[in-house]
Amino acid sequence: MIQKGYGEYMDKHYDGEQPRLRKTLLFIYNPMAGKEQIKNKLSEIIQIFCKEGFEVTIFATRGREDATKIIEKKGERYDYI
C-alpha cells in the first residue's frame, strides 16, 4: 500500500496500475561522438536501465546546445538525466 502525502512526487511517479514508483530517465546522447560507436550499443544500454525499473526517454542531439536546450525545456520532468 502506498502512503498518502507524497503530492507532486506521487503524481509524477505513480502509474496508477502497479503499486510501485517509476524512476524516469532522460537519456541524451550525441550519435556522432566517439566514432559513432554508441549506435551499436544503444539498445543494450537502454535495456540495462529498463531492467532496473527506469522509464527511459531517449534524445539524440543534432546540433550545438541541443542537450542544454532539451534539459532546460523538459529536464524537470525526469528524476535522472
N, C-alpha and C positions, 0 to 999 in steps of 0.2 A: 504494500500500500504506500502510495506517495503522500508525503505530508503536505498540508496546505501551507501557504505563506511564502512561497518562493517567487510569486508575482511574475515579473517580466522574464526571469530566468526560466521558469517553468513554461511560460507561453512560447518562448523561443525554442526550447529543447524537447519538450514532451510531445510525442507524435500522436497521442490520444488513443493509440491502439495497443501499445505494449507498455507494461509497467517498467520502463527504463528510460534513461535520458540519452539523447543522441549527442555525440560530440561532432561539431561541424568544423570542417577544414576547407579553406580556400587554398588550393594548390596552384601556385603561379610558377610557370617555368618559361625559359627562353628556348624555343626549339632550335635556334641557330647556335647556341653556346656549346662548347666542348665538342666540337666536330660533329654536332648533331647526334651525339650518342644517346641522349635521353629518349629519343623516338623508339629505340629498340627495347628500352626498359620501362617505359611509362606504364604499361599495363601491369607489370609486376609490382611497381611502386604503389600504384593505386590499390591493387589487390591487398597489399600488406595493411594499408590504412583501413580498408573496408573490413578486413578480418578482425581488426582491433576495435571495431564499433564506430568508426568515423563515417559520417555522411560527407562525401567528398565532392567539391565543385572544382573543376579544372579550368584554368585560364592560361592560354598560351599568349605570351607577349608578341606584339607585331612591330613595335617601334619604341623609340626612345620615350621614357617616362610612362609606358603602359602600366607597369607594375604599380607605380606610385598612384596613378590615376584610379586604377581599379580598387586599390586599398582605400583610398580616400572616399570613393563612391560607395563601396559595398563592404568594406572591411569590418564594420561594426556588426554585421550580421553573423560573423563567424567567431568561433572560440579560438581557432588556430589559423595562422596564415603561414 
